[in-house]
Amino acid sequence: MKTTSIQKFLLAFCMSCGFAVALTAFTACENDDTTDFSEYIKAEEEEPEEPDIPATSSDTIYVSYDGASATVTGALDSEFTISGADVVISSATTNHITIVLNGSTPDGSLLIYREAPFSIVMNNVSITNPEGPAINNQCSKALYVNCPDGTNNTLTDGTSYIERDIDQKGALFSEGQIYFQGTGTLNVTGNCKNAIASDDYIIVAEDITINANSTASNGIKINDGLFISAGILTINVTADGARGIKNDARTEITGGNITITTKGDCLIEKKDGVIDTTSCAGIKSDSLFTMSGGSLTITSTGDGGKGINCSQNVEFSGGSLNITTTGSNDEGKPKAVKSDTGIIVSGGSFKASVKKSWACDNGNESEDPTARVTVIGTPATCILEKRSVIIEY
């Protein structure tokens, strides 16, 4: 990215992201208006609040990596240390700061300590840290990760981490929420833990391209919610028991193009004398999953693998969803879409297929496939079979 691009970013720096949630008036497949679907309408969880950030330029710090070394220049009100290509920035200022990264290192990192929102602009940077995260954000406030148009950026962790007294949960880790911005490309590889991890929530609302791969754990791990309305996300995980997206809270997809591939088998562990079996999943959501737009394609090939595995409702009202699981059921039961409370389809194109077991499982033990999915309205195509579900409006 040229300096003019950075200036444009700083002058135009303003985040506006809102997620409106509307309740839809459901009508039954048979157009029976007397049918009560109130049990499927869940109380909405609290939406993430947009942080209070300035709409004008901010203090800028430039970090340049050059092999085994790094340099730091720019607005240096913040304290920093450099050891080889390992950079630590400690910022006590409440001004919004922007850290611009460029260059390449096979043995470096960026560690940030701060108590206010800030931005990282990736200007064709490549960081590999053989001993931990490539970027570790220890700030619990908003982190804006911007990949400007035309840039290609890479973050990679090592196969083992040095123990420290701070959290280290992935190649790109943040204690606070992450807002992904820009139209460039971000490649993140986790060789020891997750590729991308946030102890808060993650929002993707611009046309950034994110490639997240992990050979050890999850592609993306989130504690407090995932909201996708734009972008191209390609996620590949190959570890046993790994998830493309592991979300401890709500998942909302309203746009974007998402492709997830899992290739691991079940992870079998013994905890306190009890055998615990964890299967791979394209998306594991411990709360409500909703999709009203965009494209989601999930392929799971491992034993017991699942496409979507959700502890609350899976509510699909628009967009295109295509899930295929081809794994066996030796240790786990493969499912294309699994929900503990309900699978409700009311629009778009919904396709789910499985080689073994059930394509859709809503917690109902009925052997009748039509009892496994709640179809709202009158779709043009409605095929409800044990191993294949196709619903198109």
C-alpha positions as CSV (number, residue, x, y, z in Angstrom):
1,M,0.0,0.0,0.0
2,K,1.3,3.4,-0.9
3,T,1.5,6.3,1.6
4,T,-1.5,7.9,-0.2
5,S,-3.6,4.8,0.5
6,I,-2.7,5.1,4.2
7,Q,-3.6,8.7,4.3
8,K,-6.9,8.0,2.6
9,F,-7.6,5.3,5.2
10,L,-6.7,7.6,8.1
11,L,-8.7,10.6,6.7
12,A,-11.7,8.4,6.0
13,F,-11.4,6.3,9.2
14,C,-14.9,5.8,10.3
15,M,-16.7,2.6,11.3
16,S,-20.3,2.2,10.7
17,C,-21.7,-1.2,11.3
18,G,-25.2,-2.0,12.4
19,F,-27.0,-5.2,12.4
20,A,-30.8,-5.0,12.3
21,V,-32.7,-8.1,13.4
22,A,-36.3,-8.4,12.4
23,L,-38.8,-11.0,13.4
24,T,-40.5,-12.6,10.4
25,A,-44.1,-13.5,10.3
26,F,-44.1,-17.3,9.6
27,T,-46.6,-19.1,7.6
28,A,-46.8,-22.9,7.4
29,C,-45.9,-25.1,4.4
30,E,-49.6,-25.8,4.0
31,N,-50.4,-22.1,4.4
32,D,-52.2,-22.9,7.6
33,D,-52.3,-19.5,9.3
34,T,-53.5,-21.0,12.6
35,T,-50.3,-22.9,13.2
36,D,-48.4,-21.5,16.2
37,F,-44.7,-21.1,15.6
38,S,-44.0,-19.0,18.7
39,E,-41.9,-21.8,20.2
40,Y,-39.4,-21.1,17.4
41,I,-39.1,-17.4,17.9
42,K,-36.2,-16.9,20.4
43,A,-35.4,-13.8,22.4
44,E,-32.8,-11.9,20.5
45,E,-29.4,-11.7,22.1
46,E,-27.8,-8.3,22.7
47,E,-26.2,-6.9,19.6
48,P,-22.5,-5.7,19.8
49,E,-22.2,-2.0,20.4
50,E,-20.2,0.1,18.0
51,P,-17.3,1.6,19.9
52,D,-16.8,5.3,20.2
53,I,-14.0,6.1,17.8
54,P,-12.9,9.3,16.0
55,A,-14.0,9.9,12.4
56,T,-10.8,11.7,11.6
57,S,-7.1,10.8,11.4
58,S,-5.3,9.2,14.3
59,D,-1.7,8.9,15.6
60,T,0.2,6.5,13.4
61,I,3.0,4.1,14.3
62,Y,4.9,2.3,11.5
63,V,6.4,-1.1,12.1
64,S,8.7,-2.4,9.3
65,Y,9.9,-6.0,9.4
66,D,13.1,-7.0,7.6
67,G,14.1,-10.6,8.2
68,A,15.6,-10.9,11.7
69,S,15.1,-7.3,12.6
70,A,12.3,-4.6,12.8
71,T,12.1,-0.8,13.1
72,V,9.4,1.4,14.7
73,T,8.8,5.0,13.5
74,G,6.1,7.6,13.5
75,A,4.0,8.9,16.4
76,L,5.9,7.5,19.3
77,D,3.9,8.7,22.3
78,S,3.5,5.0,23.0
79,E,6.4,3.0,24.5
80,F,7.9,0.1,22.5
81,T,10.6,-2.4,22.7
82,I,12.3,-4.4,19.9
83,S,14.2,-7.7,20.3
84,G,15.2,-8.9,16.9
85,A,12.0,-8.8,15.0
86,D,9.8,-9.2,18.1
87,V,8.0,-5.8,18.7
88,V,6.1,-4.9,21.9
89,I,4.0,-1.7,21.9
90,S,2.6,-0.4,25.2
91,S,0.2,2.5,24.7
92,A,-1.3,4.4,27.6
93,T,-2.8,7.1,25.3
94,T,-6.6,7.3,24.9
95,N,-6.2,8.7,21.3
96,H,-7.1,6.3,18.6
97,I,-3.8,5.0,17.2
98,T,-3.1,3.2,14.0
99,I,-0.3,0.7,13.6
100,V,0.9,0.2,10.0
101,L,2.7,-3.1,9.3
102,N,4.9,-3.9,6.3
103,G,7.8,-6.1,5.4
104,S,8.5,-9.8,6.2
105,T,10.0,-11.8,9.0
106,P,10.4,-15.6,9.5
107,D,11.0,-15.1,13.3
108,G,9.1,-12.1,14.6
109,S,5.9,-10.9,16.2
110,L,3.8,-8.0,17.4
111,L,2.4,-7.8,20.9
112,I,0.2,-4.8,21.9
113,Y,-0.8,-3.6,25.4
114,R,-3.5,-0.9,25.4
115,E,-6.8,0.1,27.0
116,A,-8.5,1.9,24.1
117,P,-9.6,1.0,20.6
118,F,-7.0,1.0,17.8
119,S,-6.3,-0.1,14.3
120,I,-3.8,-2.3,12.5
121,V,-3.3,-1.6,8.8
122,M,-1.6,-4.5,7.0
123,N,0.6,-3.2,4.1
124,N,1.8,-6.4,2.4
125,V,3.2,-7.8,5.7
126,S,4.3,-11.3,6.4
127,I,5.0,-12.4,10.0
128,T,5.9,-15.9,11.2
129,N,6.4,-16.5,14.9
130,P,7.9,-20.0,15.6
131,E,7.2,-19.6,19.3
132,G,3.7,-18.1,19.6
133,P,1.2,-15.8,17.9
134,A,2.2,-13.6,15.0
135,I,0.0,-10.8,16.4
136,N,-1.2,-10.9,20.0
137,N,-3.5,-8.1,21.1
138,Q,-3.8,-7.8,24.9
139,C,-6.4,-4.9,24.6
140,S,-9.9,-5.8,25.5
141,K,-11.3,-2.9,23.4
142,A,-12.0,-2.9,19.7
143,L,-9.3,-3.9,17.2
144,Y,-9.8,-2.8,13.6
145,V,-7.8,-5.0,11.2
146,N,-7.6,-3.3,7.8
147,C,-6.2,-4.9,4.7
148,P,-6.3,-2.2,2.0
149,D,-7.1,-3.0,-1.6
150,G,-4.3,-4.9,-3.4
151,T,-2.4,-6.0,-0.3
152,N,-1.7,-9.7,0.5
153,N,-0.8,-10.3,4.1
154,T,0.2,-13.4,6.0
155,L,0.3,-14.4,9.7
156,T,1.7,-17.7,10.9
157,D,2.4,-19.2,14.3
158,G,4.8,-22.0,15.2
159,T,4.1,-25.6,16.1
160,S,4.7,-24.9,19.8
161,Y,4.4,-21.8,22.0
162,I,6.7,-20.6,24.8
163,E,4.7,-20.4,28.0
164,R,3.8,-16.8,29.1
165,D,1.5,-15.2,31.7
166,I,-0.7,-13.9,28.9
167,D,-3.3,-15.5,26.7
168,Q,-2.0,-16.9,23.4
169,K,-4.8,-18.6,21.5
170,G,-3.9,-18.4,17.9
171,A,-1.7,-16.9,15.1
172,L,-3.9,-13.8,15.3
173,F,-5.3,-13.4,18.8
174,S,-7.2,-10.5,20.4
175,E,-8.6,-10.1,23.9
176,G,-11.1,-7.7,22.5
177,Q,-13.5,-7.7,19.5
178,I,-12.1,-7.7,16.0
179,Y,-13.6,-5.7,13.1
180,F,-12.1,-6.9,9.7
181,Q,-12.0,-4.1,7.1
182,G,-10.7,-3.4,3.6
183,T,-10.7,-5.3,0.3
184,G,-7.3,-6.9,0.5
185,T,-6.3,-10.4,1.5
186,L,-5.4,-11.8,4.9
187,N,-3.9,-15.3,5.2
188,V,-3.7,-16.8,8.7
189,T,-2.3,-20.2,9.6
190,G,-2.4,-21.9,13.0
191,N,0.1,-24.6,13.4
192,C,-0.3,-25.0,17.2
193,K,-3.6,-23.4,18.1
194,N,-6.4,-21.5,16.3
195,A,-5.7,-19.5,13.2
196,I,-7.8,-16.5,14.4
197,A,-9.1,-16.1,17.9
198,S,-11.0,-13.4,19.8
199,D,-12.1,-13.5,23.5
200,D,-14.9,-11.1,22.4
201,Y,-16.8,-11.0,19.1
202,I,-15.8,-10.7,15.4
203,I,-17.5,-8.6,12.7
204,V,-16.8,-8.9,9.0
205,A,-18.7,-6.1,7.2
206,E,-16.4,-5.3,4.2
207,D,-15.2,-7.2,1.2
208,I,-12.0,-8.4,2.7
209,T,-10.7,-11.9,1.7
210,I,-9.7,-14.0,4.7
211,N,-8.0,-17.4,4.3
212,A,-7.9,-19.1,7.7
213,N,-6.2,-22.5,8.0
214,S,-5.3,-24.7,11.0
215,T,-3.6,-28.0,11.3
216,A,-3.9,-28.1,15.1
217,S,-7.3,-26.5,16.1
218,N,-10.0,-24.2,14.9
219,G,-9.9,-21.9,11.9
220,I,-11.7,-19.1,13.8
221,K,-12.5,-19.2,17.5
222,I,-14.9,-16.6,19.1
223,N,-16.2,-16.2,22.6
224,D,-19.0,-13.6,22.2
225,G,-20.5,-13.8,18.7
226,L,-19.8,-13.8,15.0
227,F,-21.5,-11.4,12.5
228,I,-20.8,-11.7,8.8
229,S,-22.4,-9.4,6.2
230,A,-19.7,-9.3,3.5
231,G,-16.3,-10.6,2.5
232,I,-14.8,-13.9,1.2
233,L,-13.9,-16.4,3.9
234,T,-12.1,-19.6,3.1
235,I,-11.5,-21.9,6.1
236,N,-9.7,-25.2,6.2
237,V,-9.0,-27.3,9.2
238,T,-7.4,-30.8,9.3
239,A,-7.0,-31.6,13.0
240,D,-9.1,-34.2,14.8
241,G,-12.1,-32.5,16.6
242,A,-11.3,-29.1,15.0
243,R,-14.0,-26.7,13.9
244,G,-13.9,-24.3,11.0
245,I,-15.7,-21.8,13.2
246,K,-16.0,-22.4,16.9
247,N,-18.4,-19.8,18.4
248,D,-19.4,-19.8,22.1
249,A,-22.2,-17.4,21.3
250,R,-24.5,-16.3,18.5
251,T,-23.7,-16.7,14.8
252,E,-25.4,-14.3,12.3
253,I,-24.7,-14.5,8.5
254,T,-26.4,-11.8,6.3
255,G,-24.0,-11.8,3.4
256,G,-20.5,-12.8,2.2
257,N,-19.2,-15.9,0.6
258,I,-18.0,-18.5,3.1
259,T,-16.4,-21.9,2.3
260,I,-15.4,-24.3,5.1
261,T,-13.6,-27.6,4.8
262,T,-12.9,-30.0,7.7
263,K,-10.9,-33.2,7.3
264,G,-10.2,-34.4,10.8
265,D,-11.8,-37.4,12.6
266,C,-13.2,-37.5,16.1
267,L,-11.0,-36.3,18.9
268,I,-11.3,-38.9,21.8
269,E,-10.0,-37.8,25.2
270,K,-10.4,-39.2,28.7
271,K,-11.3,-36.6,31.3
272,D,-11.7,-37.6,35.0
273,G,-12.2,-41.2,33.9
274,V,-14.9,-40.3,31.4
275,I,-14.4,-40.7,27.6
276,D,-15.2,-37.5,25.8
277,T,-15.7,-37.6,22.0
278,T,-15.5,-34.4,20.0
279,S,-16.3,-34.4,16.3
280,C,-15.2,-31.9,13.7
281,A,-17.7,-29.3,12.5
282,G,-17.8,-26.6,9.9
283,I,-19.5,-24.3,12.3
284,K,-20.0,-25.1,16.0
285,S,-22.3,-22.5,17.6
286,D,-23.2,-22.6,21.3
287,S,-26.2,-20.3,20.7
288,L,-28.6,-19.2,17.9
289,F,-27.5,-19.6,14.3
290,T,-29.2,-17.4,11.7
291,M,-28.6,-17.0,8.0
292,S,-30.6,-14.6,5.8
293,G,-28.2,-13.9,2.9
294,G,-24.8,-14.7,1.4
295,S,-23.4,-18.1,0.5
296,L,-22.2,-20.8,2.9
297,T,-20.6,-24.1,1.6
298,I,-19.4,-26.7,4.1
299,T,-17.6,-30.0,3.4
300,S,-16.7,-32.4,6.1
301,T,-14.9,-35.7,5.3
302,G,-13.9,-37.1,8.7
303,D,-15.5,-39.7,10.9
304,G,-18.6,-38.2,12.7
305,G,-18.0,-34.8,11.1
306,K,-20.8,-32.2,11.0
307,G,-21.6,-29.2,8.9
308,I,-23.4,-27.0,11.4
309,N,-23.6,-28.1,15.0
310,C,-25.8,-25.7,17.1
311,S,-27.0,-25.8,20.7
312,Q,-30.0,-23.6,19.8
313,N,-32.1,-23.0,16.7
314,V,-30.7,-23.0,13.2
315,E,-32.9,-20.4,11.4
316,F,-32.3,-20.2,7.7
317,S,-34.3,-17.5,5.8
318,G,-32.2,-16.6,2.8
319,G,-29.0,-17.0,0.8
320,S,-27.5,-20.2,-0.3
321,L,-26.4,-23.0,2.1
322,N,-24.8,-26.2,0.8
323,I,-23.5,-28.8,3.2
324,T,-22.0,-32.2,2.5
325,T,-20.6,-34.7,5.0
326,T,-19.1,-37.9,3.8
327,G,-17.5,-39.3,7.0
328,S,-18.3,-42.6,8.6
329,N,-20.1,-43.1,11.9
330,D,-17.5,-45.3,13.6
331,E,-16.9,-43.0,16.6
332,G,-19.4,-40.2,16.1
333,K,-22.6,-39.6,14.2
334,P,-22.1,-37.4,11.1
335,K,-24.8,-34.8,10.5
336,A,-25.1,-32.0,7.8
337,V,-27.1,-29.8,10.1
338,K,-27.6,-30.5,13.8
339,S,-29.6,-28.4,16.3
340,D,-30.6,-29.2,19.8
341,T,-33.8,-27.2,19.6
342,G,-35.0,-26.7,16.0
343,I,-34.1,-26.3,12.3
344,I,-36.4,-23.8,10.6
345,V,-36.2,-23.0,6.9
346,S,-38.2,-20.2,5.4
347,G,-36.4,-18.9,2.3
348,G,-33.4,-19.2,0.1
349,S,-31.7,-22.4,-1.1
350,F,-31.0,-25.0,1.7
351,K,-29.2,-28.2,0.7
352,A,-27.9,-30.8,3.2
353,S,-26.6,-34.3,2.5
354,V,-24.8,-37.0,4.5
355,K,-23.3,-40.4,3.6
356,K,-24.2,-41.9,7.0
357,S,-26.8,-41.1,9.7
358,W,-29.2,-38.1,9.2
359,A,-28.8,-35.1,7.0
360,C,-30.8,-32.9,9.5
361,D,-31.2,-33.5,13.2
362,N,-33.3,-31.2,15.3
363,G,-33.4,-33.3,18.4
364,N,-36.5,-35.2,17.3
365,E,-36.0,-38.9,17.5
366,S,-38.7,-39.6,14.9
367,E,-37.8,-41.8,11.9
368,D,-39.9,-39.5,9.7
369,P,-37.5,-37.1,7.9
370,T,-40.3,-34.5,7.7
371,A,-40.2,-34.2,11.5
372,R,-36.6,-33.2,11.5
373,V,-37.0,-29.9,9.7
374,T,-39.6,-27.2,10.1
375,V,-40.4,-25.7,6.6
376,I,-42.2,-22.4,6.5
377,G,-44.2,-21.2,3.5
378,T,-44.4,-23.0,0.2
379,P,-41.0,-23.7,-1.4
380,A,-40.6,-24.5,-5.1
381,T,-38.6,-27.6,-4.2
382,C,-39.0,-29.5,-0.9
383,I,-37.2,-32.9,-0.6
384,L,-37.0,-34.2,2.9
385,E,-35.2,-37.5,3.1
386,K,-33.0,-39.1,5.7
387,R,-29.7,-38.5,4.0
388,S,-30.7,-35.6,1.7
389,V,-32.7,-32.4,2.3
390,I,-33.2,-29.9,-0.5
391,I,-35.5,-26.9,0.1
392,E,-35.5,-24.1,-2.5
393,Y,-37.8,-21.0,-2.6
